[in-house]
């Protein structure tokens, strides 16, 4: 059995990770730490977690978290690096935040600010060659939620040379849990219900450099993405509409073959049958990504629609998938491809 600890247990991603860990066949939940809610019981913070209700949230210190074989960090962006410096060098860590995702110091300064902590192995197993890198890692950067949905959509087409890498366009909508648990006026129910709104428009969303970084590796050259995020009146889920100019002579069959070739052997990525379009409710509560592709012959552009649960494949589920790989367990241990509906 592997003993795991968790920092950031009071947040939405932390709560989802606790839910998944509570049913894991090989992981034992060790220290559970939180910030301002330290000293409270899990039942007070996450009443849905009945089996863990009597556990008490600890202070977030390196000494507390080190009493484990593997540590999950589900902290706000910019807070993991300082804590990691205090952890034992050989301790395995999966960071759900952004601190170690970007290789570029200038990109970090532009989109996040502050000191750049460096980069770790990137934890999206379905990208080409990435699973072997994850298996050999002790420190892992879990991808962003939007980034996961977009990279899964575009990477196979870029690797196959089917689309223009300098003209990628993404419009994606996320549920409110993607903004975290900290209360803000823009997330009040009266503001969100019955409405959709754009935010961080104009290339300023923090997942933009992450998406371009990973897709550039898939393409073998520069990639440029125009990314517009939307806030949707739902608690969880992401739907990304990803479009790009196809290169001369490319057919819809070519596009579909590239996606099938990349994902037919993958447990957690599913290309739907022609004519069936993804919906966020289908993947809610699961670690599954669903995709559909179509060629818009009128404009000469491909359209890929990608859906994930932002707390599942976009955060906690993917973190657990990566932890399974790092520890040599079956990749799907404690995870499901079945959603919860209605």
KANORVEN-V925367 format. One record per pair of residues at least 12 apart in sequence whose ideal C-beta (glycine too) atoms are under 6 Angstrom apart, sorted by sequence separation. I is the first residue (numbers start at 1). GAP is how many residues later the second one is. D is the distance in whole Angstrom. If there is no record, write none. Layout:
BEGIN
((I & GAP & D) (I & GAP & D))
END
This chain:
BEGIN
((121 & 12 & 5) (259 & 12 & 5) (278 & 12 & 4) (42 & 13 & 5) (121 & 13 & 6) (212 & 13 & 5) (292 & 13 & 5) (211 & 14 & 5) (278 & 14 & 6) (320 & 14 & 6) (41 & 15 & 6) (80 & 15 & 5) (277 & 15 & 5) (291 & 15 & 5) (103 & 16 & 4) (121 & 16 & 4) (176 & 16 & 6) (40 & 17 & 5) (80 & 17 & 5) (100 & 17 & 6) (123 & 17 & 5) (290 & 17 & 5) (81 & 18 & 5) (99 & 18 & 5) (123 & 18 & 6) (272 & 18 & 6) (317 & 18 & 6) (38 & 19 & 5) (80 & 19 & 4) (100 & 19 & 6) (120 & 19 & 5) (121 & 19 & 5) (122 & 19 & 6) (123 & 19 & 5) (124 & 19 & 5) (208 & 19 & 5) (268 & 19 & 5) (289 & 19 & 5) (37 & 20 & 6) (77 & 20 & 5) (100 & 20 & 4) (120 & 20 & 6) (150 & 20 & 5) (268 & 20 & 6) (269 & 20 & 5) (270 & 20 & 5) (271 & 20 & 5) (272 & 20 & 5) (38 & 21 & 5) (77 & 21 & 4) (120 & 21 & 4) (66 & 22 & 6) (70 & 22 & 4) (71 & 22 & 5) (72 & 22 & 5) (73 & 22 & 5) (74 & 22 & 5) (75 & 22 & 5) (205 & 22 & 6) (4 & 23 & 5) (9 & 23 & 5) (32 & 23 & 6) (34 & 23 & 4) (2 & 24 & 6) (10 & 24 & 4) (62 & 24 & 4) (205 & 24 & 5) (283 & 24 & 5) (289 & 24 & 5) (2 & 25 & 5) (3 & 25 & 5) (5 & 25 & 5) (9 & 25 & 5) (32 & 25 & 6) (33 & 25 & 5) (35 & 25 & 6) (62 & 25 & 5) (283 & 25 & 6) (284 & 25 & 5) (287 & 25 & 5) (5 & 26 & 4) (6 & 26 & 5) (7 & 26 & 5) (146 & 26 & 6) (283 & 26 & 5) (286 & 26 & 6) (287 & 26 & 5) (1 & 27 & 5) (3 & 27 & 5) (10 & 27 & 4) (31 & 27 & 5) (33 & 27 & 4) (201 & 27 & 6) (278 & 27 & 5) (280 & 27 & 5) (127 & 28 & 6) (277 & 28 & 6) (22 & 29 & 5) (200 & 29 & 6) (278 & 29 & 4) (22 & 30 & 6) (199 & 30 & 6) (287 & 30 & 3) (15 & 31 & 4) (18 & 31 & 6) (33 & 31 & 6) (198 & 32 & 5) (199 & 32 & 6) (31 & 33 & 5) (145 & 33 & 6) (31 & 34 & 6) (196 & 34 & 6) (197 & 34 & 5) (259 & 34 & 6) (10 & 35 & 5) (31 & 36 & 6) (78 & 36 & 6) (81 & 36 & 4) (196 & 36 & 6) (30 & 37 & 6) (256 & 37 & 6) (30 & 38 & 4) (255 & 38 & 5) (101 & 40 & 5) (193 & 40 & 5) (100 & 41 & 4) (192 & 41 & 5) (239 & 41 & 5) (237 & 43 & 3) (252 & 43 & 4) (92 & 46 & 5) (93 & 46 & 5) (94 & 46 & 5) (95 & 46 & 6) (96 & 46 & 5) (255 & 47 & 6) (9 & 48 & 6) (94 & 48 & 6) (287 & 48 & 4) (288 & 49 & 4) (286 & 50 & 5) (286 & 51 & 6) (286 & 52 & 6) (7 & 53 & 5) (286 & 53 & 5) (165 & 54 & 5) (246 & 54 & 6) (285 & 54 & 6) (17 & 55 & 6) (284 & 55 & 5) (285 & 55 & 4) (245 & 56 & 6) (246 & 56 & 5) (283 & 56 & 5) (284 & 56 & 5) (158 & 57 & 6) (168 & 57 & 5) (169 & 57 & 5) (170 & 57 & 5) (171 & 57 & 5) (172 & 57 & 6) (173 & 57 & 4) (175 & 57 & 6) (282 & 57 & 5) (7 & 58 & 6) (165 & 58 & 5) (166 & 58 & 5) (177 & 58 & 5) (243 & 58 & 5) (244 & 58 & 6) (159 & 59 & 5) (173 & 59 & 4) (175 & 59 & 4) (176 & 59 & 6) (177 & 59 & 5) (5 & 60 & 5) (14 & 60 & 4) (147 & 60 & 5) (158 & 60 & 5) (175 & 60 & 5) (243 & 60 & 5) (281 & 60 & 5) (13 & 61 & 5) (146 & 61 & 4) (150 & 61 & 5) (154 & 61 & 6) (158 & 61 & 4) (175 & 61 & 4) (175 & 62 & 5) (242 & 62 & 5) (5 & 63 & 4) (11 & 63 & 6) (144 & 63 & 5) (147 & 63 & 5) (151 & 63 & 5) (155 & 63 & 4) (4 & 64 & 5) (147 & 64 & 5) (174 & 64 & 5) (241 & 64 & 6) (3 & 65 & 5) (267 & 65 & 5) (3 & 66 & 5) (4 & 66 & 5) (5 & 66 & 5) (6 & 66 & 5) (7 & 66 & 5) (8 & 66 & 3) (144 & 66 & 6) (173 & 66 & 5) (240 & 66 & 5) (2 & 67 & 5) (8 & 67 & 4) (7 & 68 & 6) (172 & 68 & 4) (239 & 68 & 5) (170 & 70 & 6) (171 & 70 & 5) (238 & 70 & 5) (170 & 72 & 5) (237 & 72 & 6) (238 & 72 & 5) (236 & 73 & 6) (169 & 74 & 5) (236 & 74 & 6) (236 & 75 & 5) (168 & 76 & 5) (167 & 78 & 5) (164 & 80 & 6) (163 & 81 & 4) (164 & 81 & 4) (13 & 83 & 6) (163 & 83 & 6) (154 & 88 & 6) (162 & 88 & 5) (149 & 89 & 5) (153 & 89 & 4) (150 & 90 & 5) (149 & 91 & 4) (150 & 92 & 6) (162 & 92 & 6) (145 & 93 & 6) (111 & 95 & 5) (111 & 98 & 6) (160 & 98 & 4) (157 & 101 & 6) (107 & 102 & 4) (156 & 102 & 5) (156 & 103 & 5) (156 & 106 & 4) (102 & 107 & 6) (101 & 109 & 5) (152 & 117 & 6) (178 & 132 & 5) (177 & 134 & 6) (174 & 136 & 6) (152 & 137 & 5) (126 & 140 & 5) (126 & 143 & 5) (153 & 151 & 4) (153 & 153 & 4) (152 & 154 & 6) (149 & 157 & 4) (149 & 159 & 5) (12 & 165 & 5) (145 & 165 & 4) (148 & 165 & 6) (148 & 166 & 5) (12 & 169 & 5) (145 & 169 & 3) (11 & 170 & 5) (145 & 170 & 6) (142 & 176 & 6) (142 & 177 & 5) (140 & 182 & 5) (134 & 188 & 6) (135 & 190 & 5) (134 & 191 & 5) (123 & 199 & 4) (96 & 219 & 6) (96 & 223 & 5) (94 & 225 & 5) (94 & 228 & 6) (94 & 229 & 5) (92 & 234 & 6) (72 & 247 & 6) (70 & 253 & 6) (16 & 295 & 4) (20 & 296 & 6) (13 & 298 & 6) (17 & 299 & 4) (16 & 300 & 4) (20 & 300 & 5) (13 & 302 & 4) (13 & 303 & 5) (26 & 303 & 6) (25 & 308 & 6) (24 & 310 & 3) (23 & 311 & 6) (20 & 314 & 6) (2 & 325 & 5))
END
